[in-house]
Amino acid sequence: VGYKALPLAGVPFDGARSVIAHREGRVLDEDGRFAEGEYVTGWAKRGPSGIIGTNKSDSAETVSRLLADLATRPSYKGRDPGAITERLRERGVDCTNWANWLRLDGHEMELGRAQGRPRVKLPALRSMLEAARLADRDGREGH
C-alpha cells in the first residue's frame, strides 16, 4: 500500500528496495560483514510486503538470531533477562511485555467477536498500550 522503510544514518540501506542490508535479520555493513548489535525486521528487512503473520515469523527469525548472538557475548552471560526492561525504562523507553501483548490480543479479539469478525485492530499506539496495561482478571496491573 505504498509504505516503505526510510534510511537511518550510518546503516547500509538499499534505496531501490527500501530495505536494510542483512542476513537472517543481522544487519550487514558496507563490506558484507555483520554489524555487531544491529538487527532488522519488518518492512525494513524484506520490503513492503506481507501480512501480520509474515511479520511475526520474520520477527521471530531476527529475535532468534539476536538471542543466539547474545548468548555468545561474555558481558551478558549470567545476567538477569529482566534487566533489559529495567534498562529501557531508565532510558525513558515506553515498552511492554508478553503478558501485556496477550491482554491486547485478547482485547482485540473481544472487539472483533462483538462485530462478528476475527478481531478489530486498535490503530493507535496509545490505545494499544492502554489496552495492554489494563488490570487483568485477577486485578493485577500490567507493566
Order of alpha helices (4+ residues) and beta strands (2+ residues): beta-beta-beta-beta-beta-alpha-alpha-alpha-alpha-alpha
